[in-house]
Amino acid sequence: LTVARSSFVGNSFTSGGGSLFISAISDGTLLVDSSTFSGAVETGGGPWFGASIQVASLEGEFDILNSTMDETVVANGSAVSVGTVSAGTVNIAHSSIRGPGGVSIENNDSTTNPRIENSVLESTGAALALALDTSSNGARVQLKYSILNTNLAGLADDVVGNLLATDPQLGALANNGGPRMFTRLPLAGSPAINAGDPAYSGNPAFDERGTGFARLQGTRIDIGAAEVKPALAATGSTVSWWVIAIAAGVVILGVVTLILSRRARSKIEA
């Protein structure tokens, strides 16, 4: 099952997943690619799990790529929640995920390590941005080149290039270009800028917004779902007043010469 280039906005839910609920993935892969989830509203008595996506049971593969989850209305659960991983794994890359908790995996019975790379995970509540509650076979979340605004849970490894307990400084969800896609761009000075994997090989070629929005726009890729164009660097040089004066004089002289030339030509023709 593939969910691609889609938007889920303002869905209401009484329990389970706010926008996308999958009771079980017994085989194959669920891929969420270049999609935005936001504004889910909890109603009823719960229990609430994934405000954006809830996968109750996983025996295959669950991948999130180039996507934004921005759940700031709900007060409970996580933006993305996985119940029991019996086999298979969870992979999240190039995504920006914000909610009462970011990503939670209740129980991992699989021997495969979940992976989170080049992504921003934010918690707006008391929950961790990333939580793996139990792991019966020793699998641990492998975190690379990502930003969490909380500390790391005990069953996850800070492999390389991560920024923990750090504000990612992403802008509000907005129309930053692309067909039907609302995204969150890094603000000026954001630690996400040029902080992604330096070994990026060109795949994916574009950020969540698609064609016209190259994944690499600076010296390195940014962390998260959307890239920001690098600002032009200031040279620190100033232009002296006499340079401006000379340039202005040259322009004026050219104009005067042109006028006199035309007048002379008119007299000759007369």
Buried (B, 14 or more C-beta within 10 A) or exposed (E): EEBEBBBBEEBEBEBBBBBBBBEBBEEEEBBBBBBBBBBBEBEEEEEBBBBBBBBBBBBBBBBBBBBBBBBBBBEBBBBBBBBBBBBBBBBBBBBBBBBBBBBBBBBBBBEBBBBBBBBBBBBBEEBBBBBBEEBEEEBBBBBBBBBBBBEBBEBBEBBEBBBBEBEBBBBEBEEBBBEEBBBBBBBEEBBBBBBBBEEBEEEBEBBBBBEEBBBBBBEBBBBBBBBBEEEEEEEEEEEEEEEEEEEEEEEEEEEEEEEEEEEEEEEEEE
